[in-house]
Amino acid sequence: MSDAIDTSALLKDYLDDAARHIDVLDSALLSLERLGDAELDSGLVTSLLGSLHTLKGNSGMMGFSTIQKFIHQLESVFKRLLDRPGLLTRETLDALFDAATVLRNAVEQVGSNPEPDLSQETAFLESLAIDSRTAAVKGRQGRKKAEAHIKDDLRPEAAAVGQTNTLRVDFERLDHLLNLTGELVIHKTKLNQIVKNLEDFVGAEEFFGELPGVAQQIDKTTAELQEAIMRVRMLPIKHVFQRFPRMVRDMAKQKGKEVELAFFGEETEIDKTVIDALGEPLIHLIRNSIDHGIEPPDERVRAGKPRAGSIHLSARQESSHIVISVNDDGAGMNAERIRQKAVEKGLISPEQQLTEQDTYNLIFLPGFSTVENVTETSGRGVGLDVVKKVISDFNGIIEVNSRAGLGTEFVLKMPLTLAIIPALLVETSGELYAIPLSAVIESVKIDPSEIHRVDGKEVVQLRGSVLHIKRLDNILGIPHKEQRRNYMVVLGRAEKRVGLIVDSLRGQQEVVIKALDDYLGETFGISGATILGDGRVVLIIDTARIV
């Protein structure tokens, strides 16, 4: 038996725990800033001291002594504020926000730099914490409450006698469980098909005794197991949303703007893999709203708006998707200006005719920017193209809605999960294929006479918009069988739309995604395969590549 300690696991636990405590610090500072000149919330500060004390102890246990000393001085500043609430000035708050940034950066870099030089920052906090004047009675009471809280936190093995309902599990284990559940779903579908075939063949249900009932119970239990495992993998989207208040506060201040951030639907749950991918796109969209959308306070007042602009970040579930909206009440987009910039940069020709929606979609092109001067946050033409790429990689959809003078809204539509997905089964040239429903906007019956050719490409007019179309058999390079094609599946990927012509629609079904073996090489238009209940292998269409 080895006595070696897995330091990498300890470091991971430390970083995860530290991130939560620093989030508490940021949240507390934002709350204190909102209170302004109102009386200091001693309960909030007392609770924060407990969180800081835990982080200080964890840092000492890991041997990060400079971080431990820095947190100690940060504690001292907050204890002083409990003594003398009137000392919480704008300058002090700014210094505390800076300290929170220093702490976060130091913690994030401990893997490569466990002993950062924080001597200047620590000395500055020490100067803030020094107060030779006599504390007021009320301040002494607040300080005693804080110290009592900390003493309670240090009471030996206090946590050991209690029980916890939370178990930390490596995400790879959950992935393995989900893969096993996927296999179970396939075999459950096969069993149901066998029972149905036997019943059709023999024609007497009572002949099979309990078999149909057992198959039905397995079907029900498998569905419940699948749902339970999917729920374990899901997290409230507030885990993403809570990263942004501090970022909005700092960036608005840097730009000389006033911005209020509001959340809606924070408890909406989504798969952790999608959660991890959403952070970067939302950062770029929020930065875009502050940089290009929200006007300076004086300009807003002249336009009859409140001095402070607002950004609403909302989430809701729609069937097997999560819909996230980033909505600001800023100046909106200028379609003509966007078009002119696109022509200047050679992204479109001067003669090219675009709808207003197509013009807005130009902002997702790499290198596009309407900013004249490059700054730390904008002007290089990167940002929204990153948003488009991430959303596209997850077979998501992004839409832009804007009204001049009233604001802009970005709407992201993402699948709730990626392993077991609902799919639309279609047939072309006598073969079945599965199209992920996350990429399907609608399916329509279409007459061949409605299809026209423009500049050598097939198009169709759908509700006033011209839609490019592609034929599934041509994409896959399979022989075309003479058959009247009556259906078009409208696919969406990020901001783009395309119509896919197929012979027929065969209904919807949950499918388990199976990757193709590497020796098959890359097959254009195919992203994987699944197995139906009758044992047939059905290829899954790569909608991202097709669009």
Helices and strands as residue ranges (DSSP letters): H 7-35, H 42-62, H 65-83, G 85-87, H 90-108, H 119-129, H 137-153, H 171-202, G 205-208, H 211-232, E 234-236, H 238-241, H 244-255, E 259-264, E 269-271, H 272-288, I 289-293, H 297-302, E 309-318, E 321-328, H 335-344, H 356-360, G 361-364, H 384-393, E 397-403, E 407-415, E 420-428, E 431-436, G 437-439, E 440-445, G 448-450, E 451-454, E 457-462, E 465-471, H 472-476, E 487-493, E 496-502, E 504-512, G 518-520, E 526-531, E 537-541, H 543-546
